[in-house]
């Protein structure tokens, strides 16, 4: 008897046992920034992140500009203002690529690839973590230092050539600047809006083309954007216009080895979205002897 296409196929018991054993032997590394109103989670010219409690366990007025009510029930809940590009998130091609027929520059079929249409398998895979922390802090006037193809080739000489399907993560340690405001102004406000201090390191077109040549179509970084602080559109138009996916505002990439971690990033499934806030993690095999 044939199995209908919609039926769920259960894995063989041995395969499932092997999968569960492998997961049990891994540590989980959280690569996601925390969202809070006092953190620089949102692009400065976009809607700021807000979380407002509108029902608490009981009525209360202390510590509040506005009272919080509890008549809806003995529980707590809140509403959010959440920009699509707030915190750790995935850029879909539709973020910078207009749809075909719009008559706009860069328009093509990828302009219809919105967030909910992204294949989740493209956001899971072996991580290749390229350390470019030597660029961090260079420059002034809000200009981002460029990650070039030479940085990728140097990494490949030490760790082996990149292969199709790997997820390249650029480690800059820019997330050290992700601090409560006003101390966190150096994360995005100063370089982008005020054009002060260094910008976050970003890949140039040459680096993106090299990654495409290697078959790499999903990249991430622990900075604010794949676009530079002084020229955001160029990298987005080039990469997203060639079916790349960008994962931005990652954290803790310093906890990952150059190779050997499995990366997973799952964005919210929002219809017609240009991006999706996400929880990103890495599975890292536990070293022998660790508990």
C-alpha positions in Angstrom: 0.0 0.0 0.0 1.4 3.4 -1.0 1.8 6.1 1.7 0.0 9.4 0.9 2.2 12.4 0.2 0.8 14.2 3.2 1.5 11.3 5.6 4.2 11.7 8.2 7.0 9.2 7.8 8.5 8.1 11.1 12.2 7.6 11.1 13.6 4.1 11.7 14.0 3.4 15.4 17.8 3.1 15.0 18.1 6.4 13.2 16.0 8.1 15.8 18.0 6.7 18.6 21.2 7.9 16.9 19.7 11.4 16.4 18.7 11.6 20.1 22.0 10.3 21.3 23.8 12.9 19.1 21.7 15.7 20.5 22.2 14.6 24.1 25.9 14.7 23.5 25.8 18.4 22.4 25.9 21.7 24.2 23.6 24.4 23.1 25.1 27.8 22.5 22.7 30.7 22.4 23.6 33.1 19.6 20.7 35.5 20.1 20.8 39.0 21.5 18.2 39.8 24.3 15.4 42.2 23.4 14.7 45.0 25.9 13.7 48.7 25.7 17.0 49.8 27.2 19.1 47.8 24.7 20.0 48.9 21.1 17.9 46.2 19.6 16.2 48.2 16.8 17.6 50.1 13.8 17.7 53.8 15.0 15.3 55.1 12.3 12.8 52.2 12.8 10.1 51.7 15.4 11.8 51.1 18.8 11.3 47.8 20.6 8.7 48.1 23.4 7.2 45.6 25.8 4.2 46.8 27.8 2.5 44.8 30.5 -1.3 45.3 30.1 -2.4 42.6 32.6 -0.8 41.6 35.8 -1.8 39.1 38.5 -3.5 41.9 40.5 -3.9 45.7 40.1 -0.8 47.8 40.9 0.3 51.4 40.6 3.7 51.5 42.2 6.6 52.0 39.9 4.4 52.7 36.9 3.7 55.9 34.9 0.5 54.2 33.9 -1.4 51.8 36.2 -1.4 48.1 35.4 -4.7 46.3 35.7 -5.4 42.7 36.7 -9.1 42.3 36.0 -8.5 40.1 32.9 -7.4 37.2 35.1 -4.7 36.1 37.6 -1.9 36.1 35.1 0.7 38.3 33.4 0.9 39.2 29.7 2.2 42.1 27.5 2.1 43.5 24.0 5.1 44.1 21.9 6.3 46.7 19.3 8.5 44.5 17.2 10.1 45.7 14.0 10.8 42.9 11.5 14.5 43.7 11.8 14.6 43.9 15.6 17.3 42.0 17.4 18.6 38.8 15.9 16.8 38.3 12.6 16.9 36.9 9.1 16.7 39.2 6.1 14.6 37.8 3.2 15.5 38.9 -0.4 12.3 41.0 -0.4 14.0 43.3 2.1 15.9 45.1 -0.7 14.7 43.5 -3.9 11.5 44.9 -5.4 9.0 42.5 -7.1 9.1 42.0 -10.9 6.9 44.4 -12.8 7.4 47.2 -10.3 9.6 49.1 -12.6 12.1 49.7 -9.8 15.9 49.2 -9.8 17.0 45.7 -8.9 13.5 44.2 -9.3 13.4 40.5 -10.1 11.6 37.3 -9.1 13.5 37.2 -5.7 11.4 40.3 -4.7 8.6 37.8 -4.1 10.7 35.7 -1.7 9.3 37.0 1.6 10.1 35.7 5.1 7.4 33.1 5.4 8.6 31.5 2.1 12.2 30.9 3.2 13.0 27.2 3.4 14.0 26.5 7.1 16.7 24.1 5.8 18.6 27.0 4.5 19.0 28.3 8.0 20.4 25.1 9.4 23.8 23.6 8.7 27.4 23.3 9.4 28.9 26.6 10.6 32.1 28.0 9.3 33.1 30.8 11.7 35.5 33.3 10.2 37.4 35.4 12.7 37.8 39.0 11.5 38.0 40.6 14.9 41.2 42.3 13.7 39.0 44.7 11.8 36.9 45.7 14.7 37.5 49.2 16.0 39.3 50.4 12.9 38.3 53.6 11.2 36.3 56.6 12.3 33.4 58.8 11.1 31.0 55.8 11.2 32.8 54.0 8.3 32.7 50.2 8.4 35.9 48.4 7.7 35.5 45.9 4.8 35.8 42.2 5.1 37.5 41.3 1.9 37.9 38.1 -0.1 41.4 37.9 1.2 40.1 37.3 4.8 38.1 34.4 3.6 40.9 32.9 1.6 43.2 33.2 4.6 40.7 31.4 6.8 40.4 28.7 4.1 44.2 28.2 4.0 44.0 27.4 7.7 40.7 25.4 8.0 40.0 24.1 4.5 37.9 25.3 1.6 34.3 26.4 2.1 31.7 24.0 0.6 28.2 24.5 -0.7 25.6 24.6 2.0 27.8 25.7 4.8 26.7 28.7 6.8 29.4 31.3 7.1 29.4 33.4 10.3 31.7 36.4 10.5 32.9 36.8 14.0 33.7 40.5 14.8 32.9 40.6 18.5 30.8 43.7 17.8 28.2 42.3 20.2 30.5 43.5 23.0 28.9 46.9 22.3 25.4 45.6 22.8 24.9 47.2 26.2 22.1 49.2 27.9 21.8 52.7 26.7 23.4 55.2 26.8 26.6 53.0 27.1 25.3 51.0 24.1 25.3 54.0 21.7 28.5 52.7 20.1 26.6 49.7 18.8 24.6 51.4 16.1 23.5 54.9 17.1 26.9 56.5 17.0 28.3 55.0 13.8 25.1 55.1 11.7 23.1 58.1 12.9 25.8 60.4 14.3 28.6 59.1 12.0 31.0 59.0 15.0 33.5 56.3 15.9 34.1 53.1 14.0 31.5 51.2 12.1 30.9 47.4 12.4 32.9 45.3 10.0 30.9 44.1 6.9 31.6 42.0 3.9 32.2 43.8 0.6 30.9 42.7 -2.8 34.1 40.8 -3.6 33.7 38.7 -0.4 30.0 38.0 -1.2 30.9 37.0 -4.7 33.6 34.6 -3.4 31.1 33.0 -1.1 28.6 32.6 -3.9 31.3 31.0 -6.0 31.8 28.5 -3.1 28.1 27.7 -3.1 27.5 29.6 0.2 24.1 31.4 0.2 23.4 31.9 3.9 25.7 34.1 6.0 25.5 35.8 9.4 27.5 38.2 11.6 27.5 39.5 15.1 27.3 43.1 13.9 24.3 45.2 13.2 23.9 44.6 9.5 25.6 42.9 6.5 25.3 46.4 5.0 28.0 48.8 6.2 27.2 51.7 8.5 28.1 54.2 5.7 26.5 52.3 2.8 23.8 49.8 3.7 22.1 49.2 0.4 25.0 47.9 -1.7 25.7 44.6 0.0 22.0 44.0 0.5 21.2 44.6 -3.2 24.1 42.5 -4.4 23.6 39.5 -2.0 19.9 39.4 -1.6 19.5 39.9 -5.3 21.4 36.7 -5.8 19.3 34.6 -3.4 21.5 35.0 -0.3 20.0 35.1 3.2 21.5 37.4 5.8 21.3 36.7 9.6 22.1 39.9 11.6 22.7 40.8 15.2 24.0 37.4 16.3 25.9 37.1 19.5 28.5 34.9 21.2 30.3 33.7 18.1 33.4 33.7 20.1 32.1 30.5 21.8 32.2 28.6 18.5 35.2 26.9 16.8 36.1 27.7 13.2 34.4 24.4 12.3 32.5 21.8 14.1 29.3 23.5 15.2 25.8 23.0 13.8 23.9 26.2 13.3 20.1 26.6 13.6 18.2 29.9 13.2 14.3 29.9 13.2 12.6 33.2 12.4 9.0 34.1 13.0 6.8 33.1 10.1 5.2 36.4 9.1 3.3 36.7 5.9 4.8 39.1 3.3 7.6 40.0 5.7 10.9 41.5 4.7 12.6 39.8 7.7 11.8 37.7 10.8 13.1 38.1 14.4 14.6 34.8 15.3 16.2 32.6 18.0 19.6 31.4 16.8 21.6 28.6 18.5 24.5 26.3 17.7 24.9 22.7 18.7 28.4 22.0 19.8 29.6 18.4 20.4 30.6 18.1 24.0 34.3 17.3 24.5 35.1 13.8 25.8 35.1 13.8 29.6 32.7 16.8 30.0 29.6 16.2 32.0 
